[in-house]
Amino acid sequence: MADDTQNSRGKWGSKAAFIFAASGSAIGLGSIWRFPLFVGQNGGALFVFAYIIAVIFIGVTVLLAELLLGRHTEKNPVGAYTFLSSRSSWKWVGSMNVLSGTMVFSYYSVIAGWAAGYLYKTIAGAFKPMSGMSGEETWTASDQIFKSFAADPVQVLICLVAIIALTAFVISRGVKSGIERWSKILMPVLFALIIFLAIRSLTLPGAGVGIKFFLKPNFATFNPKVIFYAVGQAFFSLSLGAGTMITYGSYISKKQNMVSSAGWVAFSTTLIAILAGLIVFPTLFATPGIHPETFQADSGLMFQVLPITISKMPGGSIFGILFFILLLIAALTSTISMLEVPTSYLVDERNWKRSRATWLVGGFAFLIGIPSALSNGGVAFLTKLKFMMRMDLVFGNITLALGALMVCIFVGYVWKVKNALKEISHGNPDFKLAKVWIFCIRYLAPVVISVILISIILGIK
């Protein structure tokens, strides 16, 4: 294979390599940090139920469509739309994908930086004093540690620089030597660790209340906003609507079964999200004095809960170090995919060398990530504005939903489903769910996404 560290695009070495890389992109903090946060904010199990439905009928539909666009054209989002349509308007849809991915990368790297900071705190023994505290005291101490850390401009900016630099280093190495190598080794270890930690959380005294909150829906409390956030989370956790899966799909061999690959990515992402919830909520409800309103709007939920879990475990410090290493790696596999989108665009469309494109975009993302890094107590104005959460609303929900809607319209009506099915046939000559997928891509997904976007415009919450 040609040297993919320069202008050559590169290919995944195997189907497993793609699944690990794409799952790493999807899993990351989207499942481990963002999913439990939105569950806590949106009624517990009712959100979980809506999310699973959204993944099955909307998420997988759009995921497969994006992968098909990428593999068929072997291009980034801008190049893919331009290649398949003579209308210049579609080029701007691809450009929106690139912009969305870059913006999400900017504030997502802040959260990844928190993981790096907490790794250091665990190694330094910052959570050891919590082991002798009562439940309510433990929560208070953990909450204070997080808020103090997130409000320290020096610490959060150093962590932000470190994350972006690490991500840029991997991307500059190319597809096979960089992205694939990291993903194949580290993602299986992440699975093992998160399963172990979930089992430990489920055995805590009083964990049953948290399990009920997380897994038993109360449909009497239904609110339309649950559907909006569930579909938005499906897009975010599966890395949809920002061109990530179009770009990753462009590195896939024609021999691979795209349907099963998409299914494995969606399954692994959902599994990790559920396991993350089984860590967070049993731990929260097993801690005296903790109630749902405690975490209704707190972006640091995962970082407040994990120290509590670790402090209750024998050998918790050692396990905590391992977990935050893997949490950091999971975050990096996602930031890697986000940075790959604009990098691929500059390599494909502007004929830039990969290293130059990577470091330039990384530097730009750092600059626009500074306000997000300082909006959790670092700067009063940005904190009051809830800048990072607003960034997440706009680029983590709205533009992702709009990007996904455009994918549905393009594949369903511009490129045409017959061409998409022909692309599916490479590696999967007998697609038994073809009619279901056609209905979802042409009718169900566009209607649901459109309703969500209209509700945002009308200010329905």
Secondary structure, DSSP 8 states (H G I E B T S, - for coil): ---TTTT-----SSHHHHHHHHHHHHHHHIIIIIHHHHHHHTTTHHHHHHHHHHIIIIIHHHHHHHHHHHHHHTS-HHHHHHHH-S-HHHHHHHHHHHHHHHHHHHHHHHHHHHHHHHHHHHHTTTTGGGGGS-HHHHHHHHHHHHHHHHT-HHHHHHHHHHHHHHHHHHHHT-IIIIIIHHHHHHHHHHHHHHHHHHHHHHTSTTHHHHHHHHHS--GGG--HHHHHHHHHHHHHHTT-SSSHHHHHHTT--TTS-HHHHHHHHHHHHHHHHHHHHHHHHHHHHHSTT--GGGGTT-TTHHHHHHHHHHHTSTTHHHHHHHHHHHHHHHHHHHHHHHHHHHHHHHHHHS---HHHHHHHHHHHHHHHHHHHHTTTTTSHHHHHHTHHHHHHHIIIIIHHHHHHHHHHHIIIIITTHHHHHHHHHTT-S--TTHHHHHHIIIIIHHHHHHHHHHHHHTT--
